[in-house]
């Protein structure tokens, strides 16, 4: 019994320590954003704000071009994620179900593209965008973000498609479905966990991207929130409360999306798998 208790204790203790290590910076960010300036600059750490204030959030929201940059970030991120998912759905089905010449090489190319650092291509991409006279435009950013998250999206969804038994697809085709209908009615509902996992990864990647927007979009109204956040402390001096409030506003969409997708990740796993 002692060995059994010890075997359960150390994994739980390790998980608790890791939880505290990863959660504490997030907590301290929100905590600082809610503190009055006197508590922020206090020599003694204030673990809980004695008199919470939202003045720092008002300062961040009222910053120049904030809502314009929110719109830009949401637009390029959502369009890039949706586009990559649509492309990856068909590509993953082809790679998992069909046999054609060069299939293994194509999978290897996706793996290499996923491992390659995109930052080394910044200069080349800048020259292409400049020659096309599309600097300070959201379209190049959207296309780049789509290509950036596409390799992992394809590889992840391919594994989910390959895990779906072929018997389900063949049964649907025997019942009169075409291959496309079998994919939509049988395979697609079973891809819900993969779609949510890859959409979360794509959203985080596109939402946080910094180097490309720094190079391509010099116009203040054509930038996104990561670049605005990097300039925030410069704009407001040593206003750490406003800086932490800006960082909190930037992190909230990712936290909410993660909580929602984590709760829904398993839903639909067996939807459509069994005939009535």
RAURKA-V975558 format. One line per field, one symbol per residue. psi: psi as a letter, one per 20 degrees, with the letter a starting at -180 (. if undefined). burial: # if it has 24 or more other ideal C-beta (glycine too) atoms within 12 Angstrom, else .. A space follows every 10 residues. Layout:
# RAURKA-V975558
psi: ???
burial: ???
This chain:
# RAURKA-V975558
psi: hghgghhhgh hhgghgghgh ghhghgghgh ghhiqqhhhg jqhppohpph nqqjhhhhgg hjqpjghghg ggggghgggg ggghggghgh ghgghhhqor pjghhgghgg gghhhpphhi jggghghghg hjlkqkqigh gggghghhig ghgghghghg ghipphhggh ghhhiiqrhg hhgghggghi jgggggghhg ggggghhipg gghhghnhph ijarhghghh jghhhjcknh ghghgghghh hghggggggg hhhjhipjhj pjhpq.
burial: .......... .......... .......### #####.#.## ........#. .....##.## ..#.##..## .######### ########## #######... ......#..# .......#.. ....##..#. ....#.#### ########## ########.# ##.#...##. .#........ .##.###### ########## ########## ###.###... .########. .#...#..## ########## #.###.#... #......... .##...
